[in-house]
């Protein structure tokens, strides 16, 4: 799954680089992205020095060296492995970070978003209670719901719920959906309910990822676990 998704993203990058001097991309940080990123960084067709990178969310309140910080996750697996033209990290300790990051994102159109789906159907940190399909903001501070925080424990990122930050900065759903292309990688049994809702449920903020069905160039990559046996029978 990760290899297949990485190949599709690489092919899209190559197509765009035939006509564009630079590509603007947004990446997700989560264990679900590990195999995808592992294969993407080894693709020799990609001209990384023509790519400007962003990430889509960040915890508020963690120490700068904390391994759970999403920028550190992506540095280890992506940003420090290939020579990007620019990498723009979210500085969640900056009181004016929403404004700063929004300005950077709005300089030009986003070409590619690489994302996942949370157990509660969130995309980035747009949990059901804070998701807004018509959000006027590009970046915003959000309070993380209990299901989202528990997922971080389930993923092995934190040893207990009390360690998971209550707040984060996130790109909004309209910001993500503004990208020309979206590549969504979702492995694992714990995601099967969210995947079912994403594909078959009503488009609603009760499961924010359902809104991906409104995008004209979005692709979903699943494994057998996340697809679920029950859907094989339909």
C-alpha positions as a printed Julia matrix, in Angstrom:
234×3 Matrix{Float64}:
   0.0    0.0     0.0
   2.71   2.46    0.99
   4.78   1.64   -2.07
   1.79   1.98   -4.39
   0.81   5.35   -2.9
   4.39   6.63   -3.04
   4.65   5.68   -6.71
   1.44   7.56   -7.55
   2.59  10.67   -5.67
   6.0   10.51   -7.33
   4.42  10.23  -10.77
   2.26  13.28  -10.05
   5.31  15.23   -8.89
   7.16  14.3   -12.07
   4.21  15.4   -14.21
   4.0   18.74  -12.43
   7.75  19.32  -12.57
   7.62  19.16  -16.35
   5.77  22.48  -16.36
   6.4   24.07  -12.94
   9.6   25.39  -11.42
   8.43  24.46   -7.94
   5.88  22.15   -6.3
   4.15  22.99   -3.02
   3.27  20.0    -0.85
   1.67  19.4     2.56
   2.53  16.27    4.56
   0.89  14.44    7.45
   2.8   13.08   10.44
   1.5    9.77   11.78
   2.57   6.12   11.94
   0.08   5.44    9.15
   2.4    7.36    6.81
   5.57   5.4     7.62
   5.64   3.01    4.66
   4.49   5.69    2.24
   7.27   8.08    3.31
   9.83   5.3     3.36
   9.22   4.59   -0.32
   8.73   8.2    -1.39
  12.18   9.35   -0.23
  13.86   6.62   -2.29
  12.24   7.61   -5.6
  15.05   8.96   -7.75
  12.71  10.59  -10.25
  11.77  13.35   -7.82
  13.67  16.65   -7.95
  13.4   17.49   -4.27
  15.25  20.79   -4.66
  12.18  22.1    -6.48
   9.68  21.18   -3.75
   8.47  23.47   -0.94
   7.15  21.47    2.01
   4.62  22.18    4.74
   3.01  20.0     7.38
  -0.64  20.04    8.34
  -0.77  20.17   12.13
   1.23  20.44   15.33
   0.71  19.93   19.06
   0.75  22.91   21.4
   2.71  22.6    24.64
   5.34  19.95   23.91
   9.06  20.6    24.35
  10.93  21.36   21.14
  12.91  18.11   21.33
   9.86  15.9    22.05
   9.75  12.98   19.58
   5.95  13.28   19.44
   6.21  16.73   17.91
   5.07  16.29   14.32
   7.89  18.34   12.86
  10.38  16.0    14.55
   8.55  12.96   13.18
   8.77  14.4     9.67
  12.36  15.57   10.04
  13.41  12.02   10.88
  11.43  10.37    8.08
  11.38  12.99    5.35
  12.59  16.56    5.8
  16.15  15.63    6.81
  16.44  12.8     4.3
  16.05  14.69    1.01
  17.13  18.2    -0.1
  13.9   20.23   -0.22
  13.98  23.73   -1.66
  12.21  24.96    1.49
  10.63  23.35    4.55
   8.17  25.41    6.57
   7.62  24.08   10.09
   4.72  25.04   12.35
   6.03  26.82   15.44
   3.2   26.16   17.87
   4.88  28.2    20.62
   4.53  31.37   18.52
   1.42  33.33   19.54
   1.04  34.66   15.99
   1.71  31.35   14.24
  -1.76  31.08   12.69
  -1.18  34.34   10.85
   2.42  33.52    9.88
   1.66  30.04    8.54
  -1.47  31.22    6.75
   0.57  33.85    4.92
   3.08  31.21    3.78
   0.35  28.84    2.62
  -1.44  31.53    0.65
   1.58  32.68   -1.33
   0.74  30.18   -4.08
  -1.62  27.27   -4.66
  -0.9   23.98   -2.91
  -0.21  21.26   -5.47
  -0.31  18.07   -3.4
  -1.59  17.11    0.05
  -0.49  13.75    1.49
  -2.73  12.84    4.4
  -4.36  10.13    6.49
  -7.68   9.66    8.26
  -8.08   9.43   12.03
 -10.07   6.82   13.91
 -12.74   9.48   14.46
 -12.68  10.5    10.79
 -10.55  13.59   11.31
  -8.28  14.96    8.61
  -5.35  16.86   10.05
  -6.65  17.83   13.51
 -10.12  18.71   12.28
 -12.01  16.51   14.74
 -15.81  16.25   14.38
 -16.55  18.91   16.99
 -14.29  21.54   15.39
 -14.47  20.56   11.7
 -15.98  23.19    9.43
 -16.37  22.55    5.71
 -16.78  26.3     5.11
 -14.1   27.46    7.53
 -12.89  30.97    6.71
  -9.54  30.31    8.33
  -6.55  28.56    6.76
  -4.85  27.64   10.04
  -6.49  27.55   13.48
  -6.07  26.46   17.08
  -8.28  23.54   18.06
  -9.09  21.5    21.15
  -8.52  17.8    20.52
 -11.41  15.49   21.33
 -11.07  12.39   23.51
 -11.14   9.92   20.61
  -8.38  11.8    18.81
  -6.19  11.91   21.91
  -6.8    8.22   22.61
  -5.67   7.39   19.08
  -2.29   8.96   19.84
  -1.97   6.48   22.72
  -3.21   3.59   20.55
  -0.56   4.49   17.94
   2.15   4.23   20.6
   3.07   7.91   20.43
   2.24   8.48   24.11
   2.15   6.04   27.03
  -1.05   7.48   28.54
  -3.92   9.84   27.74
  -2.76  12.36   30.32
   0.43  12.94   28.28
  -1.39  13.9    25.09
  -1.73  17.67   24.6
  -5.22  19.14   24.71
  -4.62  21.69   21.96
  -3.01  21.87   18.53
  -2.66  24.03   15.46
  -4.12  22.61   12.27
  -4.73  23.46    8.67
  -8.48  23.72    8.15
 -10.52  21.52    5.85
 -10.88  24.2     3.14
  -7.11  24.73    3.26
  -6.49  21.03    2.68
  -9.2   20.72    0.04
  -7.76  23.66   -1.92
  -4.9   21.44   -3.09
  -4.87  20.32   -6.72
  -4.41  16.68   -5.67
  -4.89  14.7    -2.45
  -3.37  11.3    -1.63
  -4.83   9.69    1.48
  -3.05   6.67    3.02
  -5.04   4.73    5.64
  -3.82   1.34    6.94
  -4.9   -0.67    9.97
  -7.92  -2.33   11.59
  -8.52   0.62   13.9
  -9.37   2.76   10.84
 -11.93   0.39    9.26
 -15.0    2.14   10.73
 -13.74   5.56    9.66
 -12.97   4.23    6.18
 -16.47   2.75    5.88
 -17.99   6.09    6.88
 -15.67   7.97    4.52
 -16.78   5.89    1.56
 -20.4    5.17    2.38
 -21.67   7.54    5.09
 -23.38  10.9     4.67
 -21.03  13.82    3.99
 -21.0   15.46    7.38
 -18.66  16.94    9.96
 -19.62  13.96   12.14
 -16.97  12.22   10.0
 -14.89  15.01    8.47
 -13.09  12.72    6.01
 -16.37  12.21    4.11
 -15.72  15.64    2.58
 -12.85  14.12    0.58
 -15.52  12.77   -1.76
 -16.1   16.35   -2.88
 -12.56  16.69   -4.23
 -12.1   16.11   -7.96
  -8.61  14.58   -7.68
  -8.42  12.67   -4.41
  -7.13   9.11   -4.01
  -7.56   6.71   -1.1
  -5.07   3.91   -0.34
  -6.16   1.1     1.98
  -4.86  -2.24    3.17
  -7.01  -5.31    3.87
  -7.29  -4.36    7.54
  -8.58  -0.85    6.98
 -10.89  -1.91    4.16
 -12.55  -4.43    6.47
 -13.99  -7.89    5.88
 -17.56  -6.67    6.13
 -17.15  -4.46    3.09
 -15.75  -7.38    1.07
 -19.16  -8.98    1.39
 -21.09  -6.02    0.01
